[in-house]
Structures are given as C-alpha cells and as structure tokens.
Amino acid sequence: MKKYGLIGRNISYSFSGKYFAEKWEREGVKDCSYTIYDIEKVEEVKKILEDHEIKGLNVTIPYKLDIMPLLDDISPEAREIGAVNTVKVMEDGSLVGYNSDVYGFRSSLAPYLESHHNRALILGTGGASRAVAYALKSLGIDFFYVSREKKGEDSFTYDELGEAHIKHCPLIINCTPLGTFPAVDNCPAIPYQCLGEENLLFDLVYNPRETLFMKKGREKGAVTVGGYTMLQLQAEKSWEIWQ
Ligand SMILES: NC(=O)c1ccc[n+]([C@@H]2O[C@H](COP(=O)([O-])OP(=O)(O)OC[C@H]3O[C@@H](n4cnc5c(N)ncnc54)[C@H](OP(=O)(O)O)[C@@H]3O)[C@@H](O)[C@H]2O)c1
C-alpha cells in the first residue's frame, strides 16, 4: 500500500481526499490511500511519518511555513517562495519539500492573460500570496501588495485604493480567505465601482465556485476566474512529484 495524506488544522472540509479517491478510481491506480491528518502542532507529523508506507503529504494552512525546518531538502522554487505544500518521502526516508501552488496558479491564469494584464494587485500577504508573487515574476508581470496594514513601498492599504490603482493594475488577485463558505457575503474591500472590461479578477478561494469578489467584478464587465482549477492543478502536480 502506498499512503498519502494532507496535514493541516481544521481541515475536515478538505477536497483532497475525495479528489485523489476519484482520480485513482478513474485511472485504475491500485493500492493507494489518502488520509486527512488534522493536527494541532506541526511536530505531530513526525509520528505520522513513522508509518513507512507513507510516500507523500500535502501541507495546508497553517503549516506551509512551519514544515520547512523539519525537511531534509527543499526545492529551489519552494525555498524562494518560502512555503511548502507538498512533501515527498524519498526511498531512504528523507523528506523533500516542494510548492505546487505556483504551478497551479500560473497554469490556471495563463488561458485568461492578455497583453494589457501587465501589472497586478495581490490582495493579502500570506503564504499563498508568496506563490502568486513568484508566478507573476516568472511571467514578467509587475505587482503591488494590498494589505490591511501598510507593509512598505510596494504595498497599499485597502483605504488607499482608488480608480488610478485599478486602471494601472488590471489584474487583481484575491489571496485572502474572504468570501470562503460559509462567510460567502464577505469580499475584499477594493473599489468595485472602478472595475471594467479591461480587468481580470482571479480568486484563489475555490468554495463557492463564484465568490462575491468575482460576482461584483463580473457585474462590472471584468473577466473572472475562480480557484477551483488551480486547486485541481496543484493536486495533479503533487501527484506528479510523488511519482
Ligand atoms: N485554489 C487553490 O489551489 C489555493 C491554494 C492556496 C491557497 N488558497 C486559498 O487562498 C487563501 C489564502 O491562503 P493563505 O494560505 O495565504 O492564507 P493565510 O496565510 O491565512 O493568509 C491570507 C492573507 O489574507 C489576509 N487576510 C486574512 N484575513 C483577512 C481579513 N479578515 N480581511 C482582509 N484580509 C485578510 C492577510 O493579509 P494582510 O494581513 O496583509 O491583510 C493574510 O496574510 C485561502 O482562502 C486558501 O484556501 C487556494
């Protein structure tokens, strides 16, 4: 049996178990299992890994940074991003960390990008925003962070945002959890009235499929993309890494 799983906190809602079960059924992959490990402290992962049948783990909130000191090696990409969401257990038992969020984001954004989407606003400054920033750099797209607190030269607070920012940065990416089920009436406090057809709104939130952020953008003519495809693509990338 090859065992895989997800570590995180308060993750009973997780999509990953069902996703991999359906994938393995569809593709005729035998003798694999996927377990949700809802743990209170990242150190509990050591106990989990005493099971030598475990070949790989996904890592989610709040352990994407905390897992890093427990690993033997980290891919250059994950090291630069500063977050790991996939751990591979090597033949000799050593642990290597990767980041598949960056692949998931870049690949799901790519079909919607047009030449005028050359500057972006990244809403939020958590783990996911680091992977998004890394992907934007690789695509040659300049960006500014938007945060609840001023965080330096290349960041704005929500209060500071006006029409000029929205026109200057047509691509807007929600990397906050705002709008996630069940709090679906929440959305980031950007000036939605300034949005138009030239804007592309990408929401990392994947439940619901259309968030209030996306709905408000769509109503102003913006193109909108939800986080579900990114979620699927990062899971596929994790599987590829484990193989
Ligand atoms: N679709 C996918 O495949 C995928 C992959 C990864 C993550 N995600 C989703 O992306 C979201 C962010 O993930 P994460 O790991 O970066 O989370 P996180 O580390 O908790 O950070 C989210 C950031 O959002 C901002 N924020 C948090 N609460 C807020 C509030 N009440 N109002 C305004 N801003 C708030 C904060 O930035 P400031 O303090 O700077 O304001 C915070 O650093 C989650 O919903 C996660 O599920 C989706």
PDBQT file of the ligand as one rigid body, heavy atoms in Angstrom, charges set to zero:
ROOT
HETATM    1  N1  LIG A 301      -7.150  27.460  -5.083  1.00  0.00    +0.000 N 
HETATM    2  C1  LIG A 301      -6.062  26.956  -4.545  1.00  0.00    +0.000 C 
HETATM    3  O1  LIG A 301      -5.478  25.991  -5.048  1.00  0.00    +0.000 OA
HETATM    4  C2  LIG A 301      -5.492  27.586  -3.326  1.00  0.00    +0.000 A 
HETATM    5  C3  LIG A 301      -4.157  27.364  -2.962  1.00  0.00    +0.000 A 
HETATM    6  C4  LIG A 301      -3.661  28.005  -1.839  1.00  0.00    +0.000 A 
HETATM    7  C5  LIG A 301      -4.488  28.830  -1.098  1.00  0.00    +0.000 A 
HETATM    8  N2  LIG A 301      -5.779  29.003  -1.476  1.00  0.00    +0.000 N 
HETATM    9  C6  LIG A 301      -6.667  29.904  -0.730  1.00  0.00    +0.000 C 
HETATM   10  O2  LIG A 301      -6.075  31.174  -0.662  1.00  0.00    +0.000 OA
HETATM   11  C7  LIG A 301      -6.466  31.825   0.528  1.00  0.00    +0.000 C 
HETATM   12  C8  LIG A 301      -5.256  32.372   1.253  1.00  0.00    +0.000 C 
HETATM   13  O3  LIG A 301      -4.411  31.309   1.655  1.00  0.00    +0.000 OA
HETATM   14  P1  LIG A 301      -3.130  31.579   2.583  1.00  0.00    +0.000 P 
HETATM   15  O4  LIG A 301      -2.521  30.271   2.835  1.00  0.00    +0.000 OA
HETATM   16  O5  LIG A 301      -2.286  32.668   2.025  1.00  0.00    +0.000 OA
HETATM   17  O6  LIG A 301      -3.838  32.120   3.896  1.00  0.00    +0.000 OA
HETATM   18  P2  LIG A 301      -3.194  32.975   5.053  1.00  0.00    +0.000 P 
HETATM   19  O7  LIG A 301      -1.751  32.666   5.203  1.00  0.00    +0.000 OA
HETATM   20  O8  LIG A 301      -4.105  32.808   6.187  1.00  0.00    +0.000 OA
HETATM   21  O9  LIG A 301      -3.173  34.496   4.508  1.00  0.00    +0.000 OA
HETATM   22  C9  LIG A 301      -4.180  35.159   3.961  1.00  0.00    +0.000 C 
HETATM   23  C10 LIG A 301      -3.896  36.664   3.990  1.00  0.00    +0.000 C 
HETATM   24  O10 LIG A 301      -5.146  37.258   3.800  1.00  0.00    +0.000 OA
HETATM   25  C11 LIG A 301      -5.236  38.463   4.537  1.00  0.00    +0.000 C 
HETATM   26  N3  LIG A 301      -6.412  38.361   5.416  1.00  0.00    +0.000 N 
HETATM   27  C12 LIG A 301      -6.695  37.405   6.321  1.00  0.00    +0.000 A 
HETATM   28  N4  LIG A 301      -7.868  37.657   6.934  1.00  0.00    +0.000 NA
HETATM   29  C13 LIG A 301      -8.335  38.797   6.391  1.00  0.00    +0.000 A 
HETATM   30  C14 LIG A 301      -9.493  39.594   6.615  1.00  0.00    +0.000 A 
HETATM   31  N5  LIG A 301     -10.407  39.251   7.528  1.00  0.00    +0.000 N 
HETATM   32  N6  LIG A 301      -9.635  40.711   5.876  1.00  0.00    +0.000 NA
HETATM   33  C15 LIG A 301      -8.717  41.074   4.955  1.00  0.00    +0.000 A 
HETATM   34  N7  LIG A 301      -7.595  40.375   4.710  1.00  0.00    +0.000 NA
HETATM   35  C16 LIG A 301      -7.416  39.250   5.422  1.00  0.00    +0.000 A 
HETATM   36  C17 LIG A 301      -3.975  38.610   5.369  1.00  0.00    +0.000 C 
HETATM   37  O11 LIG A 301      -3.110  39.541   4.711  1.00  0.00    +0.000 OA
HETATM   38  P3  LIG A 301      -2.851  41.012   5.345  1.00  0.00    +0.000 P 
HETATM   39  O12 LIG A 301      -2.577  40.772   6.799  1.00  0.00    +0.000 OA
HETATM   40  O13 LIG A 301      -1.681  41.501   4.597  1.00  0.00    +0.000 OA
HETATM   41  O14 LIG A 301      -4.073  41.835   5.132  1.00  0.00    +0.000 OA
HETATM   42  C18 LIG A 301      -3.375  37.212   5.318  1.00  0.00    +0.000 C 
HETATM   43  O15 LIG A 301      -1.989  37.199   5.351  1.00  0.00    +0.000 OA
HETATM   44  C19 LIG A 301      -7.253  30.781   1.336  1.00  0.00    +0.000 C 
HETATM   45  O16 LIG A 301      -8.611  31.013   1.157  1.00  0.00    +0.000 OA
HETATM   46  C20 LIG A 301      -6.840  29.469   0.716  1.00  0.00    +0.000 C 
HETATM   47  O17 LIG A 301      -7.847  28.495   0.847  1.00  0.00    +0.000 OA
HETATM   48  C21 LIG A 301      -6.290  28.416  -2.564  1.00  0.00    +0.000 A 
ENDROOT
TORSDOF 0
